[in-house]
Amino acid sequence: MKKVLITGSTQGIGKSIATALVAKGYEVVVHCSKDLEKAEKVRKEISASKAVVCDLSDMADIKSLYAKTGTVDCLILNASVQYKNKWTDVSESEFDNQIDVNFKSTFFLMQDYLPAMKEKGFGRVITIGSVNQYRNHPELTIYSATKCAVEGLVRNIAKQVAPYGITVNNVAPGAILTPRNRSVYDDDNAREKVESLIPIGRFGEPEDIVGAIVLLCSEQGSYITGADIVIDGGMKL
């Protein structure tokens, strides 16, 4: 049985991924930033194997996560933070938090988890990016930059670890119906404005992202590495 850690897996895309991988027979570790009770509730709900908390904005906490989970076969780095703000109004704390959670934690969790994958000769690392790697949203300047940085990290590390049986890929969702986007979706005018930018004509569901993740975790995905898979209903176009 393959073991997988999914950061930010108590809601939205992360929870849908966790649910799908449990159904596929994976041993799933659910992660939440601070609320262990919430993580345990989701673990029981989806029959995952373990729940852990780790504040990904805190370096000491990041370095403690491996001890809580042990080795994993698949590392899915889904957790992120986002502040919508004009670039001229971004505060230092907003800047730092997005860099720390979205980019810095990704790098150091790879650093912690990949050595055991190398020894085993098998590993899957998947980062969850964003269509904002490509679209220049005026209120997501720093968020977009962090996602671009992660995608560059993926390409660099993928080449270095491929000889060890490890694949590293990025999946970039578009406008997905998650709690983060609920306020937009629930506002008719705002929703219609966003949907007008999507050739398929609708917000995606978290489940729309799951198929690519399942493939990348599997043996069938073993020849895919260094890729950026955009799942956005054509929003990038």
DAPEDA-V75834 format. One record per residue. N is the residue number from 1. RES is the residue in one small letter. NEAR is the number of other ideal C-beta (glycine too) atoms within 12 Angstrom. D_LAST is the distance of its C-alpha to the last C-alpha in Angstrom with 2 decimals. Layout:
n=N res=RES near=NEAR d_last=D_LAST
n=N res=RES near=NEAR d_last=D_LAST
This chain:
n=1 res=m near=14 d_last=38.90
n=2 res=k near=28 d_last=35.92
n=3 res=k near=31 d_last=35.63
n=4 res=v near=44 d_last=32.45
n=5 res=l near=48 d_last=31.98
n=6 res=i near=53 d_last=29.03
n=7 res=t near=47 d_last=28.89
n=8 res=g near=45 d_last=28.17
n=9 res=s near=43 d_last=28.93
n=10 res=t near=39 d_last=30.88
n=11 res=q near=33 d_last=28.06
n=12 res=g near=33 d_last=24.43
n=13 res=i near=44 d_last=22.35
n=14 res=g near=44 d_last=25.27
n=15 res=k near=37 d_last=27.78
n=16 res=s near=37 d_last=25.82
n=17 res=i near=49 d_last=25.57
n=18 res=a near=45 d_last=29.28
n=19 res=t near=31 d_last=30.25
n=20 res=a near=32 d_last=28.56
n=21 res=l near=42 d_last=30.12
n=22 res=v near=32 d_last=33.52
n=23 res=a near=17 d_last=33.30
n=24 res=k near=23 d_last=32.63
n=25 res=g near=17 d_last=35.80
n=26 res=y near=33 d_last=34.60
n=27 res=e near=26 d_last=36.79
n=28 res=v near=42 d_last=34.49
n=29 res=v near=42 d_last=35.16
n=30 res=v near=46 d_last=33.76
n=31 res=h near=46 d_last=33.20
n=32 res=c near=34 d_last=33.43
n=33 res=s near=32 d_last=33.72
n=34 res=k near=19 d_last=37.15
n=35 res=d near=20 d_last=38.17
n=36 res=l near=21 d_last=39.94
n=37 res=e near=14 d_last=41.08
n=38 res=k near=23 d_last=37.53
n=39 res=a near=35 d_last=36.62
n=40 res=e near=21 d_last=39.78
n=41 res=k near=18 d_last=39.06
n=42 res=v near=35 d_last=35.68
n=43 res=r near=30 d_last=37.37
n=44 res=k near=17 d_last=39.97
n=45 res=e near=20 d_last=37.59
n=46 res=i near=30 d_last=35.48
n=47 res=s near=19 d_last=38.41
n=48 res=a near=36 d_last=36.99
n=49 res=s near=27 d_last=39.54
n=50 res=k near=32 d_last=39.49
n=51 res=a near=31 d_last=38.28
n=52 res=v near=38 d_last=38.09
n=53 res=v near=32 d_last=37.40
n=54 res=c near=38 d_last=36.19
n=55 res=d near=27 d_last=35.15
n=56 res=l near=37 d_last=32.32
n=57 res=s near=25 d_last=32.98
n=58 res=d near=21 d_last=36.49
n=59 res=m near=22 d_last=37.13
n=60 res=a near=14 d_last=40.41
n=61 res=d near=26 d_last=38.83
n=62 res=i near=33 d_last=36.05
n=63 res=k near=20 d_last=38.81
n=64 res=s near=19 d_last=40.67
n=65 res=l near=35 d_last=38.00
n=66 res=y near=26 d_last=38.74
n=67 res=a near=15 d_last=42.37
n=68 res=k near=24 d_last=41.45
n=69 res=t near=32 d_last=39.32
n=70 res=g near=18 d_last=40.73
n=71 res=t near=26 d_last=38.77
n=72 res=v near=43 d_last=35.65
n=73 res=d near=34 d_last=33.96
n=74 res=c near=44 d_last=30.47
n=75 res=l near=47 d_last=29.23
n=76 res=i near=49 d_last=26.18
n=77 res=l near=52 d_last=25.37
n=78 res=n near=50 d_last=23.68
n=79 res=a near=46 d_last=25.56
n=80 res=s near=41 d_last=24.15
n=81 res=v near=31 d_last=24.99
n=82 res=q near=30 d_last=23.04
n=83 res=y near=29 d_last=24.48
n=84 res=k near=24 d_last=22.70
n=85 res=n near=20 d_last=24.36
n=86 res=k near=15 d_last=23.98
n=87 res=w near=20 d_last=24.33
n=88 res=t near=10 d_last=27.66
n=89 res=d near=15 d_last=29.00
n=90 res=v near=24 d_last=28.16
n=91 res=s near=15 d_last=31.50
n=92 res=e near=13 d_last=32.69
n=93 res=s near=15 d_last=33.01
n=94 res=e near=27 d_last=29.42
n=95 res=f near=23 d_last=28.27
n=96 res=d near=21 d_last=30.62
n=97 res=n near=27 d_last=29.87
n=98 res=q near=37 d_last=26.14
n=99 res=i near=29 d_last=26.96
n=100 res=d near=29 d_last=29.73
n=101 res=v near=38 d_last=28.13
n=102 res=n near=43 d_last=24.57
n=103 res=f near=37 d_last=25.44
n=104 res=k near=29 d_last=29.20
n=105 res=s near=41 d_last=29.99
n=106 res=t near=42 d_last=27.38
n=107 res=f near=30 d_last=29.12
n=108 res=f near=27 d_last=32.61
n=109 res=l near=39 d_last=32.08
n=110 res=m near=39 d_last=30.84
n=111 res=q near=24 d_last=33.95
n=112 res=d near=29 d_last=36.15
n=113 res=y near=42 d_last=34.90
n=114 res=l near=35 d_last=34.06
n=115 res=p near=18 d_last=37.67
n=116 res=a near=24 d_last=38.83
n=117 res=m near=33 d_last=35.93
n=118 res=k near=22 d_last=37.06
n=119 res=e near=14 d_last=40.59
n=120 res=k near=20 d_last=39.58
n=121 res=g near=15 d_last=37.38
n=122 res=f near=26 d_last=34.57
n=123 res=g near=40 d_last=31.83
n=124 res=r near=43 d_last=28.34
n=125 res=v near=51 d_last=26.46
n=126 res=i near=48 d_last=23.15
n=127 res=t near=48 d_last=21.57
n=128 res=i near=46 d_last=19.28
n=129 res=g near=44 d_last=16.59
n=130 res=s near=42 d_last=13.81
n=131 res=v near=39 d_last=10.15
n=132 res=n near=34 d_last=12.07
n=133 res=q near=34 d_last=12.47
n=134 res=y near=23 d_last=9.24
n=135 res=r near=28 d_last=9.40
n=136 res=n near=16 d_last=12.75
n=137 res=h near=28 d_last=14.52
n=138 res=p near=17 d_last=17.88
n=139 res=e near=21 d_last=19.96
n=140 res=l near=31 d_last=18.68
n=141 res=t near=26 d_last=19.45
n=142 res=i near=37 d_last=21.76
n=143 res=y near=37 d_last=20.05
n=144 res=s near=31 d_last=16.83
n=145 res=a near=26 d_last=19.21
n=146 res=t near=39 d_last=21.00
n=147 res=k near=40 d_last=18.03
n=148 res=c near=29 d_last=17.17
n=149 res=a near=27 d_last=20.89
n=150 res=v near=43 d_last=21.10
n=151 res=e near=36 d_last=18.43
n=152 res=g near=24 d_last=20.54
n=153 res=l near=34 d_last=23.61
n=154 res=v near=41 d_last=22.36
n=155 res=r near=23 d_last=21.91
n=156 res=n near=19 d_last=25.29
n=157 res=i near=34 d_last=27.28
n=158 res=a near=31 d_last=25.86
n=159 res=k near=17 d_last=27.43
n=160 res=q near=19 d_last=30.69
n=161 res=v near=31 d_last=31.28
n=162 res=a near=27 d_last=30.12
n=163 res=p near=13 d_last=33.72
n=164 res=y near=23 d_last=34.96
n=165 res=g near=22 d_last=33.02
n=166 res=i near=37 d_last=30.51
n=167 res=t near=38 d_last=26.75
n=168 res=v near=42 d_last=24.46
n=169 res=n near=41 d_last=20.81
n=170 res=n near=41 d_last=18.14
n=171 res=v near=44 d_last=16.21
n=172 res=a near=36 d_last=13.46
n=173 res=p near=44 d_last=13.38
n=174 res=g near=38 d_last=11.29
n=175 res=a near=41 d_last=13.49
n=176 res=i near=38 d_last=16.53
n=177 res=l near=29 d_last=19.83
n=178 res=t near=32 d_last=22.09
n=179 res=p near=19 d_last=25.02
n=180 res=r near=28 d_last=23.03
n=181 res=n near=29 d_last=20.78
n=182 res=r near=17 d_last=23.68
n=183 res=s near=14 d_last=24.58
n=184 res=v near=25 d_last=21.23
n=185 res=y near=24 d_last=21.26
n=186 res=d near=14 d_last=24.90
n=187 res=d near=14 d_last=24.45
n=188 res=d near=11 d_last=23.58
n=189 res=n near=12 d_last=22.23
n=190 res=a near=19 d_last=20.15
n=191 res=r near=22 d_last=18.77
n=192 res=e near=16 d_last=17.91
n=193 res=k near=15 d_last=16.16
n=194 res=v near=30 d_last=13.87
n=195 res=e near=26 d_last=13.47
n=196 res=s near=17 d_last=12.53
n=197 res=l near=26 d_last=9.20
n=198 res=i near=27 d_last=8.66
n=199 res=p near=15 d_last=8.34
n=200 res=i near=20 d_last=11.17
n=201 res=g near=16 d_last=12.99
n=202 res=r near=23 d_last=14.77
n=203 res=f near=32 d_last=15.31
n=204 res=g near=34 d_last=15.72
n=205 res=e near=23 d_last=19.26
n=206 res=p near=32 d_last=20.56
n=207 res=e near=23 d_last=21.65
n=208 res=d near=28 d_last=18.13
n=209 res=i near=41 d_last=18.05
n=210 res=v near=35 d_last=21.54
n=211 res=g near=24 d_last=21.23
n=212 res=a near=34 d_last=19.43
n=213 res=i near=44 d_last=22.01
n=214 res=v near=31 d_last=24.88
n=215 res=l near=27 d_last=23.85
n=216 res=l near=41 d_last=23.60
n=217 res=c near=39 d_last=26.99
n=218 res=s near=26 d_last=28.64
n=219 res=e near=17 d_last=30.40
n=220 res=q near=15 d_last=27.79
n=221 res=g near=27 d_last=25.29
n=222 res=s near=19 d_last=27.75
n=223 res=y near=15 d_last=25.99
n=224 res=i near=27 d_last=22.69
n=225 res=t near=30 d_last=22.92
n=226 res=g near=26 d_last=21.07
n=227 res=a near=26 d_last=17.75
n=228 res=d near=34 d_last=14.77
n=229 res=i near=31 d_last=13.62
n=230 res=v near=30 d_last=10.54
n=231 res=i near=34 d_last=11.46
n=232 res=d near=33 d_last=9.36
n=233 res=g near=27 d_last=9.21
n=234 res=g near=20 d_last=5.48
n=235 res=m near=30 d_last=5.49
n=236 res=k near=25 d_last=3.80
n=237 res=l near=14 d_last=0.00
